[in-house]
Amino acid sequence: RGGGNSDYIAEFPATKEELSKYDVVFVGDVGLSDDQLTDDQCEWLQRLVQRQASGLVFMPGFQGRQFELLDTPLAELMPVVMDDVQRRGWGSRTPQQFELTALGRRSLLTKLADTADENLEVWENLPGFQWHAPVLAAKPGAETLAVHAQASNDRGRLPLLVTRTYGAGKVLFMGTDG
């Protein structure tokens, strides 16, 4: 709310009916507080995805406020397990790269070129990212589209682009700054 350019909304919709006009909602580095989301608004978002087939995009950030959402109805929608030890995520002076998974190579969400070979080439030549969210693993039932090309833990490569169906809707987690 209030960030970005003129396309950003000035405030969260005041009623469930106003919120129902949105097909996709992006939730950045926000949590629960007077100037951010309320418990009721989190419940509205959860129901919007579950019942109306809307989409929700989690885009966590450096402040780590997404951890506050894990005590709300939005916790059910989160397609990844977050690392509570490193709430602010991980930064790097040098750009890091994505690596598409087998699912990611076939997904329309990650299709940036006309052919499979061209698409892989585009992904390999992206400028990269210098921060990523503190993620441990994808949750069961989630689909990992891209992982960190270098970083891993005892569960495998760190998932960075993860989708999941929730009720009638879809959720996307994008765990990088770029």
C-alpha beads as a LAMMPS data file, in Angstrom:
LAMMPS data file: protein, C-alpha beads

178 atoms
177 bonds

1 atom types
1 bond types

-500.0 500.0 xlo xhi
-500.0 500.0 ylo yhi
-500.0 500.0 zlo zhi

Masses

1 110.0

Atoms # bond

1 1 1 0.000 0.000 0.000
2 1 1 1.252 3.429 -0.930
3 1 1 4.485 2.196 -2.503
4 1 1 5.637 2.034 -6.086
5 1 1 4.004 4.063 -8.813
6 1 1 0.527 5.401 -9.533
7 1 1 -0.817 1.873 -10.194
8 1 1 -0.415 0.935 -6.519
9 1 1 -3.534 1.261 -4.413
10 1 1 -3.507 3.972 -1.756
11 1 1 -5.127 1.771 0.858
12 1 1 -6.468 -1.729 1.321
13 1 1 -10.094 -2.107 0.161
14 1 1 -12.483 -1.174 2.951
15 1 1 -14.914 -4.041 2.389
16 1 1 -14.879 -7.656 1.191
17 1 1 -16.995 -6.547 -1.758
18 1 1 -14.371 -3.991 -2.841
19 1 1 -11.619 -6.592 -2.467
20 1 1 -13.583 -9.065 -4.616
21 1 1 -12.886 -6.867 -7.677
22 1 1 -9.241 -8.004 -7.684
23 1 1 -8.115 -11.051 -9.653
24 1 1 -4.568 -11.026 -8.258
25 1 1 -3.171 -9.464 -5.089
26 1 1 0.553 -8.944 -4.470
27 1 1 1.659 -9.048 -0.838
28 1 1 5.116 -7.563 -0.407
29 1 1 7.177 -7.130 2.740
30 1 1 4.143 -6.477 4.943
31 1 1 2.969 -7.940 8.207
32 1 1 0.435 -7.063 10.890
33 1 1 0.347 -3.541 12.277
34 1 1 -1.745 -0.392 12.169
35 1 1 -0.240 0.748 8.870
36 1 1 -0.121 -2.709 7.277
37 1 1 -2.549 -5.658 7.252
38 1 1 -5.065 -6.596 9.925
39 1 1 -6.176 -10.095 10.926
40 1 1 -9.517 -9.475 9.189
41 1 1 -7.823 -8.399 5.965
42 1 1 -5.686 -11.549 6.029
43 1 1 -8.862 -13.604 6.365
44 1 1 -10.447 -11.700 3.462
45 1 1 -7.410 -12.454 1.284
46 1 1 -7.491 -16.121 2.250
47 1 1 -11.167 -16.382 1.301
48 1 1 -10.632 -14.378 -1.915
49 1 1 -8.195 -17.018 -3.133
50 1 1 -10.067 -20.007 -1.733
51 1 1 -13.565 -19.102 -2.896
52 1 1 -13.217 -16.657 -5.777
53 1 1 -10.325 -18.301 -7.646
54 1 1 -8.197 -15.181 -7.349
55 1 1 -4.422 -15.288 -7.196
56 1 1 -2.107 -14.238 -4.400
57 1 1 1.577 -13.468 -4.909
58 1 1 3.854 -13.487 -1.866
59 1 1 6.892 -11.277 -2.417
60 1 1 8.746 -11.241 0.915
61 1 1 11.423 -8.678 1.587
62 1 1 14.451 -7.736 3.617
63 1 1 12.445 -6.580 6.663
64 1 1 11.129 -10.114 7.216
65 1 1 7.581 -8.986 7.920
66 1 1 6.177 -12.047 6.130
67 1 1 6.790 -14.015 9.333
68 1 1 3.979 -12.048 10.985
69 1 1 1.581 -13.475 8.379
70 1 1 2.352 -17.007 9.542
71 1 1 0.082 -16.397 12.545
72 1 1 -2.879 -15.476 10.311
73 1 1 -5.167 -17.369 7.913
74 1 1 -2.594 -16.609 5.177
75 1 1 -0.259 -19.203 6.708
76 1 1 -2.325 -21.931 5.014
77 1 1 -1.606 -20.375 1.621
78 1 1 2.166 -20.026 1.989
79 1 1 3.670 -22.652 -0.358
80 1 1 7.064 -22.770 1.373
81 1 1 8.522 -23.398 4.813
82 1 1 10.321 -20.268 5.986
83 1 1 13.593 -20.260 7.954
84 1 1 12.795 -18.611 11.286
85 1 1 16.496 -18.340 12.142
86 1 1 17.334 -15.961 9.262
87 1 1 14.217 -13.783 9.021
88 1 1 15.824 -11.092 6.871
89 1 1 16.933 -13.504 4.170
90 1 1 20.299 -13.739 2.496
91 1 1 22.162 -11.112 0.510
92 1 1 25.114 -11.334 -1.833
93 1 1 27.463 -8.762 -3.358
94 1 1 27.466 -10.711 -6.604
95 1 1 24.323 -11.595 -8.535
96 1 1 22.968 -15.101 -7.979
97 1 1 21.087 -17.139 -10.573
98 1 1 17.853 -19.074 -10.874
99 1 1 17.728 -22.608 -12.171
100 1 1 14.461 -23.802 -13.647
101 1 1 13.170 -27.156 -12.454
102 1 1 11.592 -29.683 -14.819
103 1 1 8.184 -28.219 -13.883
104 1 1 9.521 -24.709 -14.402
105 1 1 10.715 -25.540 -17.911
106 1 1 7.125 -26.459 -18.837
107 1 1 5.249 -23.725 -16.945
108 1 1 3.591 -20.777 -18.654
109 1 1 4.634 -18.649 -15.662
110 1 1 8.306 -19.067 -16.534
111 1 1 7.971 -18.956 -20.307
112 1 1 10.050 -15.994 -21.473
113 1 1 10.736 -17.199 -25.043
114 1 1 9.004 -19.169 -27.785
115 1 1 10.997 -22.403 -27.663
116 1 1 12.296 -24.470 -24.751
117 1 1 15.932 -23.897 -25.756
118 1 1 15.455 -20.148 -26.165
119 1 1 13.648 -20.009 -22.824
120 1 1 16.522 -21.735 -21.001
121 1 1 18.958 -19.335 -22.644
122 1 1 16.931 -16.327 -21.466
123 1 1 16.843 -17.663 -17.900
124 1 1 20.580 -18.390 -17.947
125 1 1 21.299 -14.819 -19.076
126 1 1 19.043 -12.954 -16.664
127 1 1 20.987 -10.393 -14.596
128 1 1 20.278 -12.373 -11.431
129 1 1 19.292 -11.370 -7.926
130 1 1 21.261 -10.204 -4.891
131 1 1 18.847 -11.132 -2.132
132 1 1 16.675 -14.150 -1.496
133 1 1 14.068 -15.006 1.120
134 1 1 14.831 -17.348 4.019
135 1 1 13.264 -20.495 2.608
136 1 1 13.925 -24.026 3.815
137 1 1 11.736 -26.062 1.454
138 1 1 8.559 -26.162 -0.587
139 1 1 5.528 -27.533 1.255
140 1 1 3.959 -30.820 0.185
141 1 1 1.655 -30.293 -2.784
142 1 1 3.474 -27.155 -3.945
143 1 1 5.198 -26.982 -7.335
144 1 1 8.717 -25.566 -7.422
145 1 1 9.373 -23.763 -10.717
146 1 1 12.837 -22.381 -9.970
147 1 1 15.522 -22.936 -7.367
148 1 1 18.678 -21.112 -6.346
149 1 1 21.407 -22.243 -8.762
150 1 1 24.049 -22.454 -6.012
151 1 1 22.519 -22.433 -2.521
152 1 1 21.147 -25.587 -0.962
153 1 1 20.456 -27.167 2.397
154 1 1 19.887 -30.715 3.602
155 1 1 16.559 -30.748 1.701
156 1 1 18.085 -29.769 -1.646
157 1 1 18.302 -26.552 -3.635
158 1 1 16.477 -23.586 -2.122
159 1 1 13.085 -23.052 -3.812
160 1 1 12.603 -19.489 -5.062
161 1 1 9.580 -19.613 -7.400
162 1 1 6.877 -21.853 -5.986
163 1 1 3.195 -22.220 -6.834
164 1 1 0.344 -23.947 -5.130
165 1 1 -3.363 -24.369 -5.639
166 1 1 -5.466 -23.222 -2.712
167 1 1 -9.184 -23.823 -2.886
168 1 1 -10.327 -22.440 -6.231
169 1 1 -7.322 -20.101 -6.559
170 1 1 -3.562 -20.095 -7.002
171 1 1 -0.657 -18.803 -4.925
172 1 1 2.799 -17.830 -6.147
173 1 1 5.810 -17.312 -3.900
174 1 1 8.645 -15.251 -5.379
175 1 1 11.568 -15.361 -3.009
176 1 1 13.998 -12.904 -4.633
177 1 1 14.479 -9.183 -5.086
178 1 1 14.682 -9.360 -8.846

Bonds

1 1 1 2
2 1 2 3
3 1 3 4
4 1 4 5
5 1 5 6
6 1 6 7
7 1 7 8
8 1 8 9
9 1 9 10
10 1 10 11
11 1 11 12
12 1 12 13
13 1 13 14
14 1 14 15
15 1 15 16
16 1 16 17
17 1 17 18
18 1 18 19
19 1 19 20
20 1 20 21
21 1 21 22
22 1 22 23
23 1 23 24
24 1 24 25
25 1 25 26
26 1 26 27
27 1 27 28
28 1 28 29
29 1 29 30
30 1 30 31
31 1 31 32
32 1 32 33
33 1 33 34
34 1 34 35
35 1 35 36
36 1 36 37
37 1 37 38
38 1 38 39
39 1 39 40
40 1 40 41
41 1 41 42
42 1 42 43
43 1 43 44
44 1 44 45
45 1 45 46
46 1 46 47
47 1 47 48
48 1 48 49
49 1 49 50
50 1 50 51
51 1 51 52
52 1 52 53
53 1 53 54
54 1 54 55
55 1 55 56
56 1 56 57
57 1 57 58
58 1 58 59
59 1 59 60
60 1 60 61
61 1 61 62
62 1 62 63
63 1 63 64
64 1 64 65
65 1 65 66
66 1 66 67
67 1 67 68
68 1 68 69
69 1 69 70
70 1 70 71
71 1 71 72
72 1 72 73
73 1 73 74
74 1 74 75
75 1 75 76
76 1 76 77
77 1 77 78
78 1 78 79
79 1 79 80
80 1 80 81
81 1 81 82
82 1 82 83
83 1 83 84
84 1 84 85
85 1 85 86
86 1 86 87
87 1 87 88
88 1 88 89
89 1 89 90
90 1 90 91
91 1 91 92
92 1 92 93
93 1 93 94
94 1 94 95
95 1 95 96
96 1 96 97
97 1 97 98
98 1 98 99
99 1 99 100
100 1 100 101
101 1 101 102
102 1 102 103
103 1 103 104
104 1 104 105
105 1 105 106
106 1 106 107
107 1 107 108
108 1 108 109
109 1 109 110
110 1 110 111
111 1 111 112
112 1 112 113
113 1 113 114
114 1 114 115
115 1 115 116
116 1 116 117
117 1 117 118
118 1 118 119
119 1 119 120
120 1 120 121
121 1 121 122
122 1 122 123
123 1 123 124
124 1 124 125
125 1 125 126
126 1 126 127
127 1 127 128
128 1 128 129
129 1 129 130
130 1 130 131
131 1 131 132
132 1 132 133
133 1 133 134
134 1 134 135
135 1 135 136
136 1 136 137
137 1 137 138
138 1 138 139
139 1 139 140
140 1 140 141
141 1 141 142
142 1 142 143
143 1 143 144
144 1 144 145
145 1 145 146
146 1 146 147
147 1 147 148
148 1 148 149
149 1 149 150
150 1 150 151
151 1 151 152
152 1 152 153
153 1 153 154
154 1 154 155
155 1 155 156
156 1 156 157
157 1 157 158
158 1 158 159
159 1 159 160
160 1 160 161
161 1 161 162
162 1 162 163
163 1 163 164
164 1 164 165
165 1 165 166
166 1 166 167
167 1 167 168
168 1 168 169
169 1 169 170
170 1 170 171
171 1 171 172
172 1 172 173
173 1 173 174
174 1 174 175
175 1 175 176
176 1 176 177
177 1 177 178
